[in-house]
Each structure stands twice: as structure tokens, then as C-alpha cells.
Amino acid sequence: MYINHWGLNRSPFAAQLNPEDFYASPTHEEALARLQFLIENGRRLGFLLGATGTGKSLLLEIAARELRYNGCNVVKLNLTGLSGTEFVWGLASGLGHLAPTDAGPVECWRGIADRLAANRYQRITTVILLDDAEECENSVYAAISRFALSEQRPESRVTLVMSSQRQRSRTFGSKLNEMCDLRIDILPWSATETTEYVKDALQRVGGTPEIFTESAFQRLYDLTQGIPRRVRQLAELSLVAGAADGINQIEADAVDAVHQSLGIRNITEAA
């Protein structure tokens, strides 16, 4: 209903990770550039850090696509709930070792070593992207440390990137924190970036920036503090509510009403 009301082709604020909707804000462009530096210079381990909802998962997906296009062997794993055994199997499988689902750690580690040796011989860069790294068992951190320490030859080009909420990276343990070569912070959008994102998202799907007034853009920023996931949520629900009320433009009070009716807390309240 709201898509037709506002004359859109589709939802401008899709909930799923869609690289086609990636908004290259300055903070995300800087994070991608730092990831590229880490990998191109053969650094061993980097942390991608940011508050929940700042776009870490989407950034890793964007990076994975670009790296694969450039010929890298890329493994992208979400670590939520994984045990050490599950992680090692997933890593071996992602690298191309066809291990059966009941393969033990010894077989998987052997397969990992073989795949890394093959990549080294063929001069293929290996990149391991680990999302939600604060959400796994401690045994996974031990396995990651083992992997990072296993390839230290000058000719090896292996880089691991672990994404996490900034304040929880210390749960990785002292070993991984000591090995980290670069910490990449993703910051929330500024008020200007928040406005430009919403305008860009609307134009991508056939809408006009004038759907929101300037005061509404400011309220979107005030209530979300520039956290991308919160911006998308509040902007889309404001479109839904506006369509239901039959209005032609969303003002600041409409954004406030949606925020209050859903009990959404802003980032300062949630901290």
C-alpha cells in the first residue's frame, strides 16, 4: 500500500543485506579503504568494529564481492553460536576442502593446510571474513589464533577480518588482540549523511527526496543518532504511517508519532 501511495517501485529500505542498496557514505568508504590496505599489504589480522546496526555485515559482503571479483579466495562465515569444531569445518569447507559433515578436526585442519599451500603456490590471496565474532564460543577464538599463526611465511598472503561490537572485542582474548594489525571503526552517520542516505534510497526506487521535509530529516537523525539500521527502520515505518494517514509529505511530528507509538529508543537511551 505505502509503495503505491508514494509512487515507489519497491521498498527503499529493505531489511535484508542487499549490496545493490549499499550507500557509500564517507565512513563506510573509509572502512573499505582500510580493509583494502590491510589485505593488499598482507597483514594478518584486522578488527572491523562498530555499534550494532552500523553496517558491518553489509560492508563485509561488499568487500567479499570485490575481493572475489579480483581473484581472491574468500571465506565469509557468521560466527553466531558456532563451536570450535563447527568453525574449523566451515573454514575448511569454505576454502574448498570437500570434507564430509562428520569430519573431525584433524582432517579439517589437514584440508585447511592443503588449501592454503595450494593458494600460496598459485599466489592467490586468501581472505577470511568473520562476522559477529563476539557471538561464538571461546574455542572458536583458539581456532582462529591457531589459523592466524599457521601461515607466517613471507610468501603467504592470508588475512583475517573479524567484525564485532567495539566494546566486546576484548572477549576475543589477549592473543588475538595482540595479533591485531589494524582496528577499523565504523562510525554512525552525521546528520548530513543521514539525510543524503534517505534521499538517495528514495531516488533509487523512483521516489523524490521531498517526501520528507527538512525538519523530518533532522528528526530522523535526532532519534536514531545516525545508526543506519535505525534510520532505515524509522524512515520506512514513517512511510507506512504516512500512507495510512493519506498525507502527501512527512513532517517531523509524523516521525515523532511513529517513534513514540512503537516505543523505539534512540541510541543515547539504549546506551
C-alpha positions in Angstrom: 0.0 0.0 0.0 2.6 2.6 1.0 4.8 1.8 -2.1 1.9 2.8 -4.4 0.9 5.8 -2.2 4.4 7.3 -2.5 4.9 6.2 -6.2 7.8 3.9 -5.5 9.0 0.8 -7.4 9.8 -1.2 -4.3 10.7 -0.7 -0.7 13.6 1.8 -0.4 14.7 0.4 2.9 15.0 -3.4 2.5 15.7 -5.2 5.8 17.9 -7.9 4.2 21.6 -7.3 3.2 21.4 -6.1 -0.4 24.7 -4.9 -1.8 22.7 -3.2 -4.6 21.3 -0.8 -2.0 24.7 0.0 -0.5 25.1 3.7 0.4 28.8 4.6 0.1 28.9 7.1 2.9 32.3 8.6 3.8 32.6 6.4 7.0 31.9 3.2 5.0 34.1 4.2 2.1 36.9 4.8 4.6 36.4 1.4 6.3 36.5 -0.3 2.8 39.7 1.6 2.0 41.3 0.4 5.3 40.2 -3.2 4.6 41.8 -2.9 1.2 45.0 -1.6 2.8 45.1 -4.5 5.3 44.7 -7.1 2.5 46.9 -5.6 -0.1 49.7 -5.3 2.3 49.4 -8.9 3.5 48.6 -8.0 7.1 47.5 -11.0 9.2 44.5 -9.8 11.3 42.1 -6.8 11.4 39.1 -5.9 13.5 36.1 -4.2 12.0 34.4 -2.5 14.9 31.1 -0.6 15.3 27.9 -0.4 17.3 25.0 -2.7 16.4 23.4 -1.6 13.2 26.2 0.5 11.8 26.5 -1.8 8.7 29.4 -4.2 9.5 27.7 -7.2 7.9 26.9 -5.4 4.7 30.4 -3.9 4.5 31.9 -7.4 4.7 29.5 -8.6 2.0 30.6 -5.7 -0.3 34.2 -6.5 0.5 33.7 -10.2 -0.3 32.2 -9.4 -3.7 35.0 -7.1 -4.7 37.7 -9.5 -3.4 36.2 -12.5 -5.3 36.0 -10.4 -8.4 39.7 -9.6 -8.1 40.6 -13.3 -7.8 41.0 -13.8 -4.1 39.9 -16.9 -2.3 37.3 -15.5 0.1 35.6 -17.3 3.0 32.9 -15.4 4.8 31.4 -17.0 7.9 29.0 -15.8 10.6 30.2 -17.0 13.9 27.0 -16.7 15.9 26.6 -19.8 18.1 29.5 -21.7 16.4 31.6 -24.2 18.3 35.3 -24.6 17.6 34.6 -27.8 15.7 31.9 -26.2 13.6 34.1 -23.3 12.8 37.0 -25.5 11.7 34.7 -27.5 9.4 33.2 -24.3 8.0 36.6 -22.8 7.3 37.9 -26.0 5.6 34.7 -26.2 3.5 34.9 -22.5 2.6 38.5 -22.9 1.4 37.4 -25.7 -0.9 38.2 -28.8 1.1 35.4 -31.3 0.5 35.2 -32.7 4.0 32.1 -34.8 5.0 29.9 -33.2 7.6 31.1 -35.7 10.2 34.8 -35.0 9.5 36.9 -34.5 12.7 39.1 -31.5 13.5 42.3 -33.3 12.4 41.0 -34.0 8.9 39.7 -30.5 8.6 43.0 -28.9 9.7 44.8 -31.0 7.2 42.4 -29.9 4.5 42.9 -26.2 5.5 46.7 -26.6 5.3 46.5 -28.2 1.9 44.2 -25.4 0.6 46.5 -22.7 2.0 49.5 -24.4 0.4 47.8 -24.5 -3.0 46.8 -20.8 -2.7 50.4 -20.0 -1.8 51.8 -21.9 -4.7 49.3 -20.2 -7.1 49.9 -16.8 -5.5 46.3 -16.4 -4.6 45.4 -14.1 -1.7 43.3 -15.8 0.9 40.9 -13.7 2.9 38.8 -14.9 5.8 35.9 -12.6 6.9 34.3 -13.5 10.2 31.1 -11.7 11.1 29.5 -11.4 14.6 32.8 -12.5 16.1 31.6 -11.7 19.6 28.8 -14.3 19.4 30.7 -17.6 19.4 32.3 -20.0 21.9 35.8 -19.4 23.3 37.0 -22.5 21.5 36.5 -20.6 18.2 39.0 -17.9 19.3 41.6 -20.6 20.0 41.0 -22.0 16.5 41.3 -18.5 14.9 44.5 -18.0 16.7 45.8 -21.3 15.5 44.9 -20.5 11.9 46.4 -17.0 12.1 49.7 -18.4 13.4 49.8 -21.2 10.9 50.6 -19.1 7.9 53.5 -16.7 8.7 55.8 -17.3 5.7 56.7 -14.2 3.7 55.1 -15.6 0.5 51.8 -16.3 2.2 49.1 -13.8 1.7 46.4 -14.7 4.3 44.3 -12.0 6.0 41.6 -12.5 8.6 39.0 -9.8 9.4 36.8 -10.1 12.5 33.7 -7.9 12.9 32.4 -7.1 16.3 30.7 -4.6 18.5 33.5 -2.3 19.6 33.2 -2.8 23.3 33.1 -6.6 23.0 36.3 -7.1 21.0 38.1 -7.8 24.3 36.2 -11.1 24.6 38.4 -12.4 21.8 41.2 -12.9 24.3 44.7 -11.4 24.7 46.3 -13.5 21.9 44.0 -12.2 19.1 44.1 -8.7 20.5 47.9 -8.7 20.5 48.0 -10.1 16.9 45.6 -7.5 15.5 47.4 -5.3 12.9 44.6 -2.8 12.3 41.3 -1.8 14.1 38.8 -0.3 11.7 36.0 1.7 13.3 32.6 2.3 11.6 31.1 5.4 13.0 27.4 6.4 12.8 26.3 8.8 10.0 26.3 12.5 10.6 23.0 14.5 10.2 24.0 15.3 6.6 24.9 11.7 5.8 21.6 10.5 7.3 19.7 13.0 5.1 21.7 12.1 2.0 21.2 8.4 2.5 17.4 8.7 2.8 17.2 10.9 -0.3 19.4 8.5 -2.2 17.3 5.5 -1.2 14.1 7.2 -2.3 15.5 8.2 -5.6 16.8 4.7 -6.3 13.2 3.4 -6.3 11.6 6.2 -8.2 10.7 8.4 -5.3 11.5 12.1 -4.6 13.5 13.5 -1.7 10.6 15.9 -1.0 8.6 13.0 0.5 10.3 14.0 3.8 10.6 17.7 4.9 14.0 19.0 6.0 12.6 19.1 9.6 11.6 15.4 9.2 15.2 14.5 8.1 16.5 16.2 11.2 14.2 14.3 13.4 15.2 11.0 11.8 18.8 11.8 12.7 17.9 13.1 16.2 16.0 9.9 17.1 18.4 7.4 15.5 21.7 9.3 16.0 22.8 8.1 12.6 22.8 4.4 13.2 22.0 3.0 9.7 19.7 0.2 10.8 17.6 2.5 13.0 17.5 5.1 10.2 16.1 2.5 7.7 13.6 1.2 10.3 12.2 4.6 11.3 12.2 6.0 7.8 10.2 3.0 6.4 7.7 3.0 9.2 7.2 6.7 8.7 6.4 6.0 5.1 3.9 3.3 6.1 2.2 5.5 8.7 2.1 8.5 6.3 0.4 6.3 3.6 -2.1 5.0 6.1 -3.0 8.6 7.1 -3.2 9.7 3.5 -0.7 12.6 3.8 1.4 13.9 0.9 4.5 14.8 2.8 6.1 13.5 6.0 6.8 16.2 8.7 8.8 16.0 11.8 5.8 15.4 14.0 4.9 12.3 11.9 8.3 10.8 12.6 7.9 11.6 16.3 4.5 9.9 16.3 5.9 6.7 14.7 8.8 6.7 17.1 6.6 7.1 20.2 3.9 4.6 19.1 6.5 1.8 18.6 8.5 2.6 21.7 11.7 2.8 19.7 14.5 4.1 21.9 17.1 6.3 20.4 20.8 5.4 20.7 21.5 7.6 23.7 18.7 6.0 25.7 19.9 2.5 24.7 23.5 3.1 25.7 
